[in-house]
Amino acid sequence: MKSLISLSFDDGRMDNYNIVYPILKKYNLPATFNITTGYILGKIKAEDLCPEEPMTIEMVREIFADSQMEIAGHGYYHLNTFDDIKTGITELCKLLGVESLCGSGNGFASPGTALNIDNYLSKENEFAAAGIKYVRLSLRHQNLPNFKTLMRKLARVVKHPAFLYRIAYQDTLMNSISNNLIYSIPVLADGTLAQIKSLIFYALRHVKSCVLMLHSIVPDGQVRDNWDFEVSKFERLCAFLAEYRNAGKLDIVTTMSMYESLKKE
């Protein structure tokens, strides 16, 4: 089995359509777009969620119609309650005219990774009944959490060597799925391509998989907050992933495809 990489974009931001989608098509890369339903319907003011306007419903429909792409839920009001999660997916399916967001069911990315795991585990059957196949969270620490947190803070200050970044995030890589939970690496404004590559090289050596969690991709020099990632870095990342995919060293997949592959392991 090859390492799997998934590009996952949160909220349904306009730049995901105007900037991200054309670059993905240029490099023939699939991705997952996690849509906050109330955001694209205008039920949430953009400034209350992020510094970017939402995609239109037509844009979401266009991405959904692209067989390479996945649309997943991100809550209705960007919340982590079961009712908000379920409503967000139900209303999103209505907008898209389907019974489920993927042929095999629905994906969900936790807003702010604030989903209470104990509450989720107690409602796992209800999530399954709602057709939710996986829940995407953020970081995972399997051991030495305080040390890994320190490494993560150091990696944001000391850009080189990139191994600090790798040490901070390597626990988040996966080779199997438990409780239908998928973990992801936040790609932040001050992150470097060398750091991300270091983690991916580690994943390749150990045949592990990686979800990269992104939000906005913005023009160089126009970063507004920590969740913006400059377009030149993003395009170089896409070129790198396409090169390694074309060389047969890894596969680029949607988060649902990763879930289905790792669930079999």
Secondary structure as a PSIPRED ss2 file (coil, helix, strand):
# PSIPRED VFORMAT (PSIPRED V4.0)

   1 M C   1.000  0.000  0.000
   2 K C   1.000  0.000  0.000
   3 S E   0.000  0.000  1.000
   4 L E   0.000  0.000  1.000
   5 I E   0.000  0.000  1.000
   6 S E   0.000  0.000  1.000
   7 L E   0.000  0.000  1.000
   8 S E   0.000  0.000  1.000
   9 F E   0.000  0.000  1.000
  10 D E   0.000  0.000  1.000
  11 D E   0.000  0.000  1.000
  12 G C   1.000  0.000  0.000
  13 R E   0.000  0.000  1.000
  14 M H   0.000  1.000  0.000
  15 D H   0.000  1.000  0.000
  16 N H   0.000  1.000  0.000
  17 Y H   0.000  1.000  0.000
  18 N H   0.000  1.000  0.000
  19 I H   0.000  1.000  0.000
  20 V H   0.000  1.000  0.000
  21 Y H   0.000  1.000  0.000
  22 P H   0.000  1.000  0.000
  23 I H   0.000  1.000  0.000
  24 L H   0.000  1.000  0.000
  25 K H   0.000  1.000  0.000
  26 K H   0.000  1.000  0.000
  27 Y C   1.000  0.000  0.000
  28 N C   1.000  0.000  0.000
  29 L C   1.000  0.000  0.000
  30 P C   1.000  0.000  0.000
  31 A E   0.000  0.000  1.000
  32 T E   0.000  0.000  1.000
  33 F E   0.000  0.000  1.000
  34 N E   0.000  0.000  1.000
  35 I E   0.000  0.000  1.000
  36 T C   1.000  0.000  0.000
  37 T H   0.000  1.000  0.000
  38 G H   0.000  1.000  0.000
  39 Y H   0.000  1.000  0.000
  40 I H   0.000  1.000  0.000
  41 L C   1.000  0.000  0.000
  42 G C   1.000  0.000  0.000
  43 K C   1.000  0.000  0.000
  44 I C   1.000  0.000  0.000
  45 K C   1.000  0.000  0.000
  46 A H   0.000  1.000  0.000
  47 E H   0.000  1.000  0.000
  48 D H   0.000  1.000  0.000
  49 L H   0.000  1.000  0.000
  50 C C   1.000  0.000  0.000
  51 P C   1.000  0.000  0.000
  52 E C   1.000  0.000  0.000
  53 E C   1.000  0.000  0.000
  54 P E   0.000  0.000  1.000
  55 M C   1.000  0.000  0.000
  56 T C   1.000  0.000  0.000
  57 I H   0.000  1.000  0.000
  58 E H   0.000  1.000  0.000
  59 M H   0.000  1.000  0.000
  60 V H   0.000  1.000  0.000
  61 R H   0.000  1.000  0.000
  62 E H   0.000  1.000  0.000
  63 I H   0.000  1.000  0.000
  64 F H   0.000  1.000  0.000
  65 A H   0.000  1.000  0.000
  66 D C   1.000  0.000  0.000
  67 S C   1.000  0.000  0.000
  68 Q C   1.000  0.000  0.000
  69 M E   0.000  0.000  1.000
  70 E E   0.000  0.000  1.000
  71 I E   0.000  0.000  1.000
  72 A E   0.000  0.000  1.000
  73 G E   0.000  0.000  1.000
  74 H C   1.000  0.000  0.000
  75 G C   1.000  0.000  0.000
  76 Y C   1.000  0.000  0.000
  77 Y C   1.000  0.000  0.000
  78 H C   1.000  0.000  0.000
  79 L C   1.000  0.000  0.000
  80 N C   1.000  0.000  0.000
  81 T C   1.000  0.000  0.000
  82 F H   0.000  1.000  0.000
  83 D H   0.000  1.000  0.000
  84 D H   0.000  1.000  0.000
  85 I H   0.000  1.000  0.000
  86 K H   0.000  1.000  0.000
  87 T H   0.000  1.000  0.000
  88 G H   0.000  1.000  0.000
  89 I H   0.000  1.000  0.000
  90 T H   0.000  1.000  0.000
  91 E H   0.000  1.000  0.000
  92 L H   0.000  1.000  0.000
  93 C H   0.000  1.000  0.000
  94 K H   0.000  1.000  0.000
  95 L H   0.000  1.000  0.000
  96 L H   0.000  1.000  0.000
  97 G C   1.000  0.000  0.000
  98 V C   1.000  0.000  0.000
  99 E C   1.000  0.000  0.000
 100 S C   1.000  0.000  0.000
 101 L C   1.000  0.000  0.000
 102 C E   0.000  0.000  1.000
 103 G C   1.000  0.000  0.000
 104 S C   1.000  0.000  0.000
 105 G E   0.000  0.000  1.000
 106 N E   0.000  0.000  1.000
 107 G E   0.000  0.000  1.000
 108 F E   0.000  0.000  1.000
 109 A E   0.000  0.000  1.000
 110 S C   1.000  0.000  0.000
 111 P H   0.000  1.000  0.000
 112 G H   0.000  1.000  0.000
 113 T H   0.000  1.000  0.000
 114 A C   1.000  0.000  0.000
 115 L C   1.000  0.000  0.000
 116 N C   1.000  0.000  0.000
 117 I H   0.000  1.000  0.000
 118 D H   0.000  1.000  0.000
 119 N H   0.000  1.000  0.000
 120 Y H   0.000  1.000  0.000
 121 L H   0.000  1.000  0.000
 122 S H   0.000  1.000  0.000
 123 K C   1.000  0.000  0.000
 124 E H   0.000  1.000  0.000
 125 N H   0.000  1.000  0.000
 126 E H   0.000  1.000  0.000
 127 F H   0.000  1.000  0.000
 128 A H   0.000  1.000  0.000
 129 A H   0.000  1.000  0.000
 130 A C   1.000  0.000  0.000
 131 G C   1.000  0.000  0.000
 132 I E   0.000  0.000  1.000
 133 K E   0.000  0.000  1.000
 134 Y E   0.000  0.000  1.000
 135 V E   0.000  0.000  1.000
 136 R E   0.000  0.000  1.000
 137 L C   1.000  0.000  0.000
 138 S C   1.000  0.000  0.000
 139 L C   1.000  0.000  0.000
 140 R C   1.000  0.000  0.000
 141 H C   1.000  0.000  0.000
 142 Q C   1.000  0.000  0.000
 143 N C   1.000  0.000  0.000
 144 L C   1.000  0.000  0.000
 145 P H   0.000  1.000  0.000
 146 N H   0.000  1.000  0.000
 147 F H   0.000  1.000  0.000
 148 K H   0.000  1.000  0.000
 149 T H   0.000  1.000  0.000
 150 L H   0.000  1.000  0.000
 151 M H   0.000  1.000  0.000
 152 R H   0.000  1.000  0.000
 153 K H   0.000  1.000  0.000
 154 L H   0.000  1.000  0.000
 155 A H   0.000  1.000  0.000
 156 R H   0.000  1.000  0.000
 157 V H   0.000  1.000  0.000
 158 V C   1.000  0.000  0.000
 159 K C   1.000  0.000  0.000
 160 H C   1.000  0.000  0.000
 161 P C   1.000  0.000  0.000
 162 A C   1.000  0.000  0.000
 163 F H   0.000  1.000  0.000
 164 L H   0.000  1.000  0.000
 165 Y H   0.000  1.000  0.000
 166 R H   0.000  1.000  0.000
 167 I H   0.000  1.000  0.000
 168 A H   0.000  1.000  0.000
 169 Y H   0.000  1.000  0.000
 170 Q H   0.000  1.000  0.000
 171 D H   0.000  1.000  0.000
 172 T H   0.000  1.000  0.000
 173 L C   1.000  0.000  0.000
 174 M E   0.000  0.000  1.000
 175 N C   1.000  0.000  0.000
 176 S C   1.000  0.000  0.000
 177 I C   1.000  0.000  0.000
 178 S E   0.000  0.000  1.000
 179 N C   1.000  0.000  0.000
 180 N C   1.000  0.000  0.000
 181 L E   0.000  0.000  1.000
 182 I E   0.000  0.000  1.000
 183 Y C   1.000  0.000  0.000
 184 S C   1.000  0.000  0.000
 185 I E   0.000  0.000  1.000
 186 P E   0.000  0.000  1.000
 187 V C   1.000  0.000  0.000
 188 L C   1.000  0.000  0.000
 189 A C   1.000  0.000  0.000
 190 D C   1.000  0.000  0.000
 191 G C   1.000  0.000  0.000
 192 T C   1.000  0.000  0.000
 193 L H   0.000  1.000  0.000
 194 A H   0.000  1.000  0.000
 195 Q H   0.000  1.000  0.000
 196 I H   0.000  1.000  0.000
 197 K H   0.000  1.000  0.000
 198 S H   0.000  1.000  0.000
 199 L H   0.000  1.000  0.000
 200 I H   0.000  1.000  0.000
 201 F H   0.000  1.000  0.000
 202 Y H   0.000  1.000  0.000
 203 A H   0.000  1.000  0.000
 204 L H   0.000  1.000  0.000
 205 R H   0.000  1.000  0.000
 206 H H   0.000  1.000  0.000
 207 V C   1.000  0.000  0.000
 208 K C   1.000  0.000  0.000
 209 S E   0.000  0.000  1.000
 210 C E   0.000  0.000  1.000
 211 V E   0.000  0.000  1.000
 212 L E   0.000  0.000  1.000
 213 M E   0.000  0.000  1.000
 214 L E   0.000  0.000  1.000
 215 H C   1.000  0.000  0.000
 216 S E   0.000  0.000  1.000
 217 I E   0.000  0.000  1.000
 218 V E   0.000  0.000  1.000
 219 P C   1.000  0.000  0.000
 220 D C   1.000  0.000  0.000
 221 G C   1.000  0.000  0.000
 222 Q C   1.000  0.000  0.000
 223 V C   1.000  0.000  0.000
 224 R C   1.000  0.000  0.000
 225 D C   1.000  0.000  0.000
 226 N C   1.000  0.000  0.000
 227 W C   1.000  0.000  0.000
 228 D E   0.000  0.000  1.000
 229 F E   0.000  0.000  1.000
 230 E E   0.000  0.000  1.000
 231 V H   0.000  1.000  0.000
 232 S H   0.000  1.000  0.000
 233 K H   0.000  1.000  0.000
 234 F H   0.000  1.000  0.000
 235 E H   0.000  1.000  0.000
 236 R H   0.000  1.000  0.000
 237 L H   0.000  1.000  0.000
 238 C H   0.000  1.000  0.000
 239 A H   0.000  1.000  0.000
 240 F H   0.000  1.000  0.000
 241 L H   0.000  1.000  0.000
 242 A H   0.000  1.000  0.000
 243 E H   0.000  1.000  0.000
 244 Y H   0.000  1.000  0.000
 245 R H   0.000  1.000  0.000
 246 N H   0.000  1.000  0.000
 247 A C   1.000  0.000  0.000
 248 G C   1.000  0.000  0.000
 249 K C   1.000  0.000  0.000
 250 L E   0.000  0.000  1.000
 251 D E   0.000  0.000  1.000
 252 I E   0.000  0.000  1.000
 253 V C   1.000  0.000  0.000
 254 T C   1.000  0.000  0.000
 255 T H   0.000  1.000  0.000
 256 M H   0.000  1.000  0.000
 257 S H   0.000  1.000  0.000
 258 M H   0.000  1.000  0.000
 259 Y H   0.000  1.000  0.000
 260 E H   0.000  1.000  0.000
 261 S H   0.000  1.000  0.000
 262 L H   0.000  1.000  0.000
 263 K H   0.000  1.000  0.000
 264 K C   1.000  0.000  0.000
 265 E C   1.000  0.000  0.000
